[in-house]
């Protein structure tokens, strides 16, 4: 059955891999699955046809036959659960990969998104100058804890898994602030994720869709 995902018609990041559809594209590429992309405008995201797929009017969504999913964690889990390449075969290792998926979305991403909101959506509010240092400190605490756990390992738990895919995707959102570079081991970890051929294909497709230009190589 054909897999169809939705993505921004024009991504706010200009196709630089920060939109959440990148995670789904990457997972599909790791699993070797062909897929179609339906690009939706901000207006279309609020209309009934899209809201039937995603009740909160966001992207991405995932359709495969009668199955329709939203939320990147659920979509990536579904892909990893049904197809080889993203979950280890050992049951305990698989459980830990799922754990790291949840950690990326629940323990690391919220504080990074809080910085985005504070800087760009609430940047003109009178409390922002006092709030920003507190938000950044929470991010540094989380990144420090993650760096300690990663140590000098290549991936979070043995081989690359959906847990790493999700964590790298989340950490990429910290790069524009410069805070990722404060933790060299995490910056190197993210670079390893970006170097994977599956990520490069996903990134190239998204960039081309937004700019008309495909990265060299």
C-alpha positions in Angstrom: 0.0 0.0 0.0 1.2 3.5 -0.8 2.4 5.6 2.2 1.6 9.3 2.1 2.8 11.8 4.6 2.0 15.5 4.8 4.5 18.4 5.1 4.5 22.1 5.0 4.0 23.6 1.6 6.6 26.2 2.7 8.4 25.2 5.8 9.2 28.0 8.4 12.8 26.8 8.5 13.2 27.0 4.7 13.6 23.2 4.4 16.6 23.0 6.7 15.5 19.8 8.5 13.9 21.3 11.6 10.2 20.6 10.7 8.9 17.4 12.2 8.2 15.8 8.9 12.0 15.3 8.6 11.8 12.7 11.4 9.2 10.7 9.5 11.0 11.0 6.2 14.2 9.8 7.9 12.5 6.8 9.4 11.0 5.8 6.1 14.4 6.1 4.4 16.0 4.0 7.1 13.4 1.4 6.6 13.8 1.5 2.8 10.1 2.4 2.2 8.9 4.5 -0.7 6.4 7.2 0.1 4.5 10.2 -1.3 4.4 13.6 0.2 1.3 15.8 0.1 2.3 19.4 0.8 -0.3 21.5 2.7 -0.5 25.3 3.2 -1.0 26.9 6.6 -4.6 27.6 5.5 -5.2 24.0 4.4 -3.9 22.7 7.8 -6.9 24.4 9.5 -9.5 23.1 7.1 -11.8 20.0 7.8 -10.0 17.7 5.4 -6.7 18.0 7.2 -8.3 18.2 10.7 -9.8 14.8 10.1 -6.2 13.5 9.9 -4.7 15.7 12.5 -7.2 17.2 15.0 -4.7 19.9 16.1 -4.1 21.2 12.6 -0.4 20.3 12.4 2.0 18.2 10.3 3.1 15.6 9.6 0.4 13.0 9.2 0.8 9.4 7.9 -1.6 7.4 5.7 -1.3 3.8 4.7 -4.4 2.2 3.4 -7.1 2.6 6.1 -4.5 3.6 8.7 -4.1 7.3 9.5 -1.7 8.5 12.2 -0.5 11.8 13.6 2.3 12.7 16.1 5.8 11.9 15.0 6.5 9.6 18.0 3.6 7.4 17.1 4.4 7.4 13.4 8.1 6.6 13.8 7.2 3.9 16.3 4.8 2.4 13.8 7.4 2.4 11.1 10.0 0.9 13.4 7.6 -1.7 14.7 6.5 -3.0 11.3 9.8 -2.8 9.4 13.4 -3.8 10.0 16.2 -1.3 10.6 15.1 0.9 13.5 14.4 -1.4 16.4 16.9 -4.1 17.7 15.8 -7.7 17.6 16.6 -8.3 21.2 13.5 -7.5 23.3 15.3 -5.6 26.1 17.3 -3.5 23.6 14.0 -2.8 21.8 12.4 -1.6 25.0 15.4 0.7 25.7 15.1 2.1 22.1 11.4 3.0 22.8 12.5 4.5 26.2 14.9 6.8 24.4 12.2 7.9 21.9 10.1 8.9 24.9 13.1 10.6 26.5 13.7 12.7 23.4 10.1 13.8 23.1 9.3 14.2 26.8 12.5 15.1 28.6 14.6 17.0 26.0 12.4 18.6 23.4 10.0 20.6 25.7 12.8 22.8 27.1 14.2 23.4 23.6 10.8 24.4 22.3 10.4 26.7 25.3 13.4 28.7 24.1 11.9 28.9 20.6 8.6 30.2 22.0 10.4 32.7 24.4 12.6 34.1 21.6 10.3 34.3 18.6 6.7 34.2 19.9 7.1 36.1 23.1 10.2 38.1 22.4 8.5 41.4 22.8 6.9 40.6 26.2 8.2 42.5 29.2 9.2 39.3 31.1 11.3 37.8 28.3 14.7 39.3 29.3 14.3 37.7 32.7 12.8 34.4 31.4 15.4 33.7 28.7 18.4 32.9 31.1 16.2 30.5 33.1 15.0 28.7 29.9 18.6 28.4 28.7 19.8 27.0 32.0 17.1 24.3 31.9 18.3 23.4 28.4 22.0 23.3 29.6 21.0 21.0 32.4 19.2 18.6 30.2 22.0 18.6 27.5 24.6 18.1 30.2 22.7 15.1 31.6 22.4 13.6 28.2 26.1 14.2 27.4 27.1 12.5 30.6 25.0 9.4 29.7 26.2 9.3 26.1 29.9 9.6 27.2 32.1 8.5 24.3 29.6 6.1 22.8 28.6 6.3 19.2 24.9 5.9 19.9 22.7 5.9 22.9 22.4 2.1 23.4 24.6 0.0 21.2 23.7 0.3 17.5 21.7 3.1 15.9 17.9 2.9 16.6 14.7 4.8 16.5 15.7 6.3 19.8 18.8 7.9 18.2 16.7 9.1 15.2 14.3 10.9 17.5 17.0 12.3 19.8 19.1 13.6 17.0 16.0 15.2 15.4 15.2 16.9 18.7 18.8 18.1 19.3 19.0 19.6 15.8 16.4 22.2 17.1 19.0 23.4 19.6 21.6 24.1 17.0 20.4 27.5 15.9 20.7 28.9 19.4 24.4 27.8 19.5 23.8 25.8 22.7 24.4 22.4 21.0 28.0 23.5 20.4 28.5 23.9 24.1 28.5 20.1 24.3 31.0 18.8 21.8 30.0 15.1 22.3 26.4 15.9 21.5 27.4 18.0 18.5 29.4 15.1 17.2 26.5 12.7 18.0 24.2 14.8 15.9 26.7 15.0 13.1 26.9 11.2 13.0 23.1 11.1 12.6 23.2 13.7 9.8 25.9 11.7 8.0 23.7 8.6 7.7 22.7 8.2 4.0 19.0 7.8 5.0 19.1 11.2 6.8 20.8 12.8 3.8 18.2 11.6 1.4 15.4 12.9 3.7 17.1 16.2 4.2 17.7 16.6 0.4 14.1 15.9 -0.4 12.8 18.4 2.1 15.3 21.1 1.0 14.5 20.6 -2.6 10.8 20.9 -2.0 11.3 24.2 -0.3 14.0 25.8 -2.3 14.1 24.0 -5.7 17.7 23.2 -5.0 19.1 19.7 -4.1 22.3 19.6 -2.1 25.4 18.5 -3.9 26.1 14.8 -3.5 
